[in-house]
Amino acid sequence: MTIYNFSAGPAVLPKEVLQQAQAELLDWHGSGMSVMEMSHRGKEFMGIHAQAVADLRELMSIPANYKVLFLQGGGHLQFSMIPLNLLRGKLSADYVNTGEWSRKAISEAKKFSYVNVAADNADRNCSYVPAFDTWKLDKNAAYLHYTPNETIGGVEFNWMPQTGDVPLVADMSSNILSRPYDVSKFGLIYAGAQKNIGPAGLVVVIVREDLVGHAPSGLPTMLDYKIHADNDSMYNTPPTYSIYIAGLVFQWLKKNGGVAAMEKINIAKAKLLYDTIDASNGFYNCPVALPDRSRMNVPFTLKDANLDGDFLKQADARGLLQLKGHRSVGGMRASIYNAMPLSGVQALVNFMNEFAKKHH
Ligand SMILES: *Cc1c(COP(=O)(O)O)cnc(C)c1O
């Protein structure tokens, strides 16, 4: 039976990548060592690291005046590092609240800064993206933080906020590399690896150079972007194996047409699933406003929540795994990141159609 894993994260990885990692597990490229056993300062690992950075730069067309950092502490530590490094003596930062993850970023930023919540979608249960002309922006804000894709609510921006001279900061944990972004429009992009890049333990930070080097004195060394930038993310021991696997994923993306090709497939996958939900005569329901539906995380409920258990059990038996919705939302959630093939979404909608027919 073919297994399809719809987990929100840690999430499915390309099978080819796992097979390559398996083939190289005991002996990487004739070195006689596993990547896990290598010194991070040896030429083998330094090469793996440099290649991964170069491939990510190529995939996202990252301009030369941006640093690419491979750090630890997940998306969560970035919630703190961003205000600590980017306030630059300013008193306030703008945040947009579109769901669970932006809420967490906001509550952490409040420990260090006044936070102006420029827009908030809590009035309609975090189910839409507030129109840009309703945002209450502060032109003196140190930066504007937003979450282009809310992994839990399934709300995704299909447009870019225009913030002028105020640096735009984006938590791209769950949609980086799923669609093209013009990196030059951002001050800082960050993404935990475990959704659309690789294994947990690695967070990617892409930051414009002029925003680095403004940390207040007394800040712990490990929280200062400048230390990591000056040391090529090797100030301390980096998560070497996660970086290696992320590098294999970048190679896989390049082989498969890069981000533009991924976007095409992601659009097709999302359309197939949303069309199935919308054509079910209310048997399935997606609570997210049409234009703001995520291509990566598709939350949906069953008309009769008493059927949830049966749905999950039967899906499991078909090899359709980890479809249970987030505890805060209930229902189901299908995460369909880059590594989920169209055939996986096809298998899911076949099952959904059969299940609906049986229980209507
Ligand atoms: C998963 C996720 C995070 C948290 O990442 P950790 O690595 O667990 O700290 C933050 N933001 C978004 C959008 C996420 O999807």
The ligand as an SDF file (V2000), in Angstrom:
LIG
                    3D

 15 15  0  0  0  0  0  0  0  0999 V2000
    5.3200   25.4080   12.8420 C   0  0  0  0  0  0  0  0  0  0  0  0
    5.3010   26.8740   12.7980 C   0  0  0  0  0  0  0  0  0  0  0  0
    6.0200   27.6480   13.7220 C   0  0  0  0  0  0  0  0  0  0  0  0
    6.7640   27.0710   14.9210 C   0  0  0  0  0  0  0  0  0  0  0  0
    7.8900   26.4570   14.5910 O   0  0  0  0  0  0  0  0  0  0  0  0
    8.7970   25.7290   15.7060 P   0  0  0  0  0  0  0  0  0  0  0  0
    9.9160   25.2500   14.8740 O   0  0  0  0  0  0  0  0  0  0  0  0
    7.9700   24.6300   16.3240 O   0  0  0  0  0  0  0  0  0  0  0  0
    9.2060   26.7320   16.7100 O   0  0  0  0  0  0  0  0  0  0  0  0
    5.9900   29.0280   13.5800 C   0  0  0  0  0  0  0  0  0  0  0  0
    5.2890   29.6100   12.5970 N   0  0  0  0  0  0  0  0  0  0  0  0
    4.5700   28.9000   11.6920 C   0  0  0  0  0  0  0  0  0  0  0  0
    3.8200   29.5980   10.6240 C   0  0  0  0  0  0  0  0  0  0  0  0
    4.5570   27.5030   11.7670 C   0  0  0  0  0  0  0  0  0  0  0  0
    3.8550   26.8010   10.8800 O   0  0  0  0  0  0  0  0  0  0  0  0
  1  2  1  0
  2  3  1  0
  2 14  2  0
  3  4  1  0
  3 10  2  0
  4  5  1  0
  5  6  1  0
  6  7  2  0
  6  8  1  0
  6  9  1  0
 10 11  1  0
 11 12  2  0
 12 13  1  0
 12 14  1  0
 14 15  1  0
M  END
$$$$
